[in-house]
Amino acid sequence: MNTDNLFKPFYLKSLHTRNRFVMSPMTRACAPNGVPADDVALYYRKRAEGEVGLIISEGTVIDRPSSANDPNVPHFFGQAALAGWQKVLDGVHDAGGQMAPQLWHGGIQENHASGWLPGTSFEGPSGIGNGRRMSDADIADTIGAFGRAALDSKRMGFNCVEVQGAHGYLIDQFFWPDTNWREDLWGGKNLAERTRFAVEIIKEIRRQVGEQFTLMIRLSQWRFSDYNSQLAKTPKEAEAWLTPLADAGIDIFHCSTRYFWKPEFAGSDLNFAGWAKKITGKATITVGSVGLQKDITSLYRGENSAAASLDELVRRMDNNEFDLVAVGRSLLADPHWVQKIRENRMEELLGFNQEALYSLV
Ligand SMILES: Cc1cc2nc3c(=O)[nH]c(=O)nc-3n(C[C@H](O)[C@H](O)[C@H](O)COP(=O)(O)O)c2cc1C
């Protein structure tokens, strides 16, 4: 197998990666009181030493009172947390990697199993379950908090920044009609209208970081409440969703799917990242069961996954369907996964074992 195209460098504004592999953002909840410590820094450094091109941090929450539902999820605000992230970043840079924080607001979420609750109730577009409807002032402050976090990431020397717009969290809650019932500016009958909240966040970030800092957004059709959901049912709906985000300043669409090899819409072989690239002309990241036989939902059933061939990934990369490839569980289990591929040690790729979740390997 010729994997050369996976090992070509990639340049886009402030991002200069040595190859096309990206560590997918993965929450580890190992940052007591929101502060990533030396064990977290070592965990990310090992992936950079293992030759990952771009590391996207686990979701790290912005400065809103109920942006996290877990006290061990890292913050991206406050002196102690940012000092912790600076150490993480310095370690990754030392080892030749590049890094982005994934800026996250969980929106209305289930209470954490431990019983821990943020000081104030969860917030989202509409008052649903244990959450309350955000006021205009809440929305304005949230947009500002995303902007401040992005500016901090640039000042600290991160190579780019990612906004978490996927998987049913705050931004995604605005996209969907069953979680966004608003009849004001922030709601709407169609997806284009409900994209306004994300658009305003992206515009504010762009205003803060300038034109040359690479800006990514993660989007998904699936969400935790329904693994088979489809927000955009046709390429035309996808266009109404993605185009305003591209116009607002997104450089890279990170298209989260469960299986990267699945066509997104009938009548074409293109996956979600392929469609996003075709529709917007922007760079894209594909993700979903790269190097693994089973998808992310198997993790929630407590299952391991055997390794799978990279032939189809190589075929699609060679076709230029997307620009970058994010890898989640394979890299969580094995920091040397990318290096092994470069050295053609395919028989050493061992797949994913649940045990990797229990510590920062
Ligand atoms: C333990 C774990 C935590 C995750 N946390 C996040 C997260 O914080 N943000 C995010 O966008 N995706 C998160 N994901 C999804 C992954 O980034 C990725 O999209 C998914 O695992 C599919 O890739 P894979 O099949 O290579 O594992 C998480 C996945 C796992 C396994």
The ligand as an ORCA input file, in Angstrom:
! r2SCAN-3c Opt
* xyz 0 1
  C     -13.427      8.835     24.785
  C     -13.934      9.725     23.675
  C     -14.174     11.069     23.944
  C     -14.620     11.929     22.925
  N     -14.767     13.277     23.171
  C     -15.005     14.130     22.150
  C     -14.915     15.540     22.339
  O     -14.575     16.054     23.421
  N     -15.209     16.330     21.268
  C     -15.556     15.818     20.047
  O     -15.827     16.572     19.114
  N     -15.605     14.475     19.838
  C     -15.312     13.639     20.846
  N     -15.258     12.275     20.608
  C     -15.468     11.761     19.237
  C     -14.114     11.565     18.536
  O     -13.460     12.795     18.326
  C     -14.278     10.881     17.172
  O     -15.050     11.687     16.323
  C     -14.913      9.514     17.285
  O     -14.293      8.743     18.300
  C     -14.840      8.751     15.975
  O     -13.504      8.542     15.619
  P     -12.851      7.052     15.785
  O     -13.794      6.135     15.086
  O     -11.519      7.173     15.098
  O     -12.757      6.771     17.234
  C     -14.850     11.410     21.622
  C     -14.604     10.055     21.380
  C     -14.137      9.222     22.369
  C     -13.813      7.796     22.043
*
